[in-house]
C-alpha cells in the first residue's frame, strides 16, 4: 500500500518562498502503479474546502489554479519517489494545510499534510 508524507511547510513572510515535498513510500509494484496517476497538490485554508491547486501528468504536463499560476511549480521525480511544489512570492491567502494526492484524489492516500502560514 502506498503512503504519502508531506513536508516542507512553515511560517514565512509575504514574498518569500517554500518548497514542499511529498514522499511516496510502499512496495515497488504499488509505487509503480501509483506513478501512473496524475499527481497533484491540494490545500485547505481555514474555514474553506480543500481545493486542487496544481497537477502534473506522467508526461510532466502541468495545470494550475488561477490563484497560484505563475508563482507555484509542481514537479514529479519518480527516481526519488517524490512530488514537489515550489512556491514563490507567497501571499497571505496561501495560508493553508497542503496535501498531495492523485488527481482525481483517492481517499486512502490522504496524509496529514504540511502547514504553510504566511504572515507579517
N, C-alpha and C positions, 0 to 999 in steps of 0.2 A: 504494500500500500504506500502511495506517495504522501509525503508530508511537506508542507511549505512553511518556511520560517522566515518572517520578515525582520529586517534590522536596518539600522542607519538613521532612525528618526532622532529628533532632538529639538531643542529650543534655539531659534535663530531670530535675527532681526530682519525687517523688510529689506529686500535686495540681496540677501545672502543666498548661499546655495547649500544643498544637501544631496547626497547620493544614497538612495535606498537600495537594499539588496534583498532578494528573495531566493533562499537556498532551497533547492529541490532535492529531497532525500528519498530513499526507498530502493527496492531491488532494481536491478538493471532492466529487466523486462518492463516493470511498472514505469520506470522513468522514461524508457524509450517510447512507450505508448503515450505517456503524458506529454512529451515534447511534440507529439503530432498536433496538439491543440494550438489554437491561437492563445497566446499568453497576454495577460492584462494586469493593469494596476487599477484598483478601485480606492475610493476614500469615503469616509463618513465623517462629516462635520457635526459638531454638537447640535442636537435637535433636528438633524436632517437625515434623509435616507441615504443609504450607500449609493454611490454613483460610479460609473465607469469613466475613467479619465484617459487611459492610454492602452493601446493594444498593439501586439506585434505578431505577425504570422510567421510560419516556417520559412517563408522566402524573405523575411525581415521587413515586409511591407508594414507600415505603421499607420495608426489612426489616433487622433487626439480629440478630446473635448475642446470646444472653443475656449473655455476658461483657462486652459493650460497650453494651448498651441503656441509654439514659438518660444516657450520657456522650459518645458519638460521634454525629456527624451527617454524613450523606452528602448531597451536592448535586451537581447537574449543570447546567452553564451552556453551552448549545450556542453561544451568541453568542461566548463566549470560548474555545470548544473545550477546556473544562477540566472535570474532575471533582474535587471537593474532599472532604476528610474532616476535619471539625473534631473534635479530640479534647480533651476536657476531663477534669479530675480523673484524670490519668494515674496508673497503678499499676505496680508493679514488673513484674507479669505482662503488661503491654502491650509490654514489650521484644521487638522483632522487626524483621524487614525487611518493609516494607509495599509491596504491589503493587496496581495497578489492572488491570482487565481486564473483559471482558464477563462476564455470567452467563447460561448456563454459559461458562466460560472457553475462549478459543481459543488454541491453542499458539503461533501466530505473533504474538500480542500481548503475551506476557510480556516485560516490560522488566527493567531492573536493580534496580528497587525503590529504596526510600529507608529508611534505617535509623533506628529510634527506640530510644533507650536511656533507660530510667527507672532512676535510681539516686540514692542519697542521698550 
